[in-house]
């Protein structure tokens, strides 16, 4: 679940595509989606998985040294626009982004926070 922190920061500062450029790791992507599901953020987990599927089509570009220059205006950025809008809309409903899911999770399952 700790892997969700990086996604929370990415969505606060940039977007889902930018997240996979900054955190270019398959295992982390899978752990992030699993963490979101555990926290009860199932819709956001689905968006993360959809985004990852699209990002994998451009994985070499996202892993390049100049990926951030490539990303702006790229086909990936354009394809992710509706997913970004959905993610931002979901988090706008929360008072503190993904962290809000942590608060709710902790209240429901305090024994898991040890």
C-alpha positions as CSV (number, residue, x, y, z in Angstrom):
1,X,0.0,0.0,0.0
2,X,3.0,2.3,0.6
3,X,3.5,2.4,-3.2
4,X,0.3,4.5,-3.5
5,X,2.2,7.5,-2.1
6,X,4.2,8.1,-5.3
7,X,1.0,8.0,-7.4
8,X,-0.7,10.5,-5.0
9,X,2.2,12.9,-5.5
10,X,2.2,12.3,-9.3
11,X,-1.5,13.1,-9.5
12,X,-1.1,16.2,-7.3
13,X,1.7,17.6,-9.5
14,X,1.3,16.1,-12.9
15,X,-0.7,13.2,-14.4
16,X,-0.9,9.4,-14.7
17,X,1.5,9.3,-17.7
18,X,4.1,11.4,-15.9
19,X,3.9,8.9,-13.0
20,X,5.0,6.1,-15.2
21,X,7.9,8.2,-16.5
22,X,9.1,9.1,-13.0
23,X,8.4,5.6,-11.6
24,X,9.3,3.4,-14.5
25,X,9.0,0.0,-12.9
26,X,6.7,-2.8,-13.7
27,X,6.7,-4.3,-10.1
28,X,5.9,-0.9,-8.6
29,X,3.0,-0.4,-11.0
30,X,1.5,-3.7,-10.0
31,X,2.1,-3.0,-6.3
32,X,0.5,0.4,-6.6
33,X,-2.7,-1.0,-8.2
34,X,-2.8,-3.8,-5.6
35,X,-2.4,-1.2,-2.8
36,X,-5.2,0.9,-4.2
37,X,-7.5,-2.1,-4.2
38,X,-6.5,-2.9,-0.6
39,X,-7.3,0.7,0.4
40,X,-10.7,0.4,-1.3
41,X,-9.8,2.7,-4.2
42,X,-11.0,0.2,-6.7
43,X,-12.0,2.7,-9.4
44,X,-8.6,4.4,-9.1
45,X,-6.9,1.0,-9.2
46,X,-8.7,0.3,-12.5
47,X,-7.5,3.6,-13.9
48,X,-4.0,2.9,-12.8
49,X,-4.1,-0.5,-14.6
50,X,-5.6,1.0,-17.8
51,X,-2.9,3.7,-17.8
52,X,-0.2,1.2,-17.2
53,X,-1.5,-0.9,-20.2
54,X,-1.2,2.2,-22.4
55,X,2.1,3.2,-20.9
56,X,3.6,-0.2,-21.8
57,X,3.0,0.6,-25.5
58,X,5.5,3.5,-25.0
59,X,7.7,1.8,-22.3
60,X,11.0,2.4,-24.1
61,X,10.2,6.1,-24.6
62,X,9.2,6.5,-20.9
63,X,12.4,4.8,-19.9
64,X,14.6,7.1,-22.0
65,X,16.8,9.8,-20.5
66,X,14.8,12.5,-22.1
67,X,11.4,11.0,-21.5
68,X,9.9,14.2,-20.0
69,X,10.7,16.1,-23.2
70,X,9.1,13.3,-25.3
71,X,6.0,13.0,-23.1
72,X,4.6,16.5,-23.6
73,X,2.4,16.4,-26.7
74,X,3.0,12.7,-27.2
75,X,0.4,10.2,-28.4
76,X,0.5,8.7,-24.9
77,X,-0.3,12.0,-23.2
78,X,-3.2,12.6,-25.6
79,X,-4.5,9.0,-25.0
80,X,-4.4,9.5,-21.3
81,X,-6.4,12.7,-21.1
82,X,-9.7,11.1,-20.3
83,X,-8.1,8.8,-17.7
84,X,-6.4,11.7,-16.1
85,X,-9.7,13.6,-16.0
86,X,-11.4,10.6,-14.3
87,X,-8.6,10.2,-11.8
88,X,-8.5,13.9,-10.9
89,X,-12.3,13.9,-10.6
90,X,-12.2,10.9,-8.2
91,X,-9.6,12.6,-6.0
92,X,-11.4,15.9,-6.1
93,X,-14.2,14.2,-4.2
94,X,-11.7,13.3,-1.5
95,X,-10.4,16.0,0.9
96,X,-6.8,14.8,0.7
97,X,-6.2,12.7,-2.4
98,X,-5.3,9.1,-2.0
99,X,-4.3,9.7,1.6
100,X,-8.1,9.9,2.3
101,X,-8.3,6.3,1.5
102,X,-5.6,5.6,4.0
103,X,-7.6,7.4,6.7
104,X,-10.8,5.4,5.9
105,X,-8.9,2.2,5.8
106,X,-7.2,2.9,9.2
107,X,-10.6,3.6,10.8
108,X,-12.1,0.4,9.5
109,X,-9.1,-1.8,10.2
110,X,-6.9,-0.3,12.9
111,X,-5.3,-3.6,13.7
112,X,-3.7,-3.7,10.3
113,X,-1.8,-0.5,11.0
114,X,0.6,-2.0,13.5
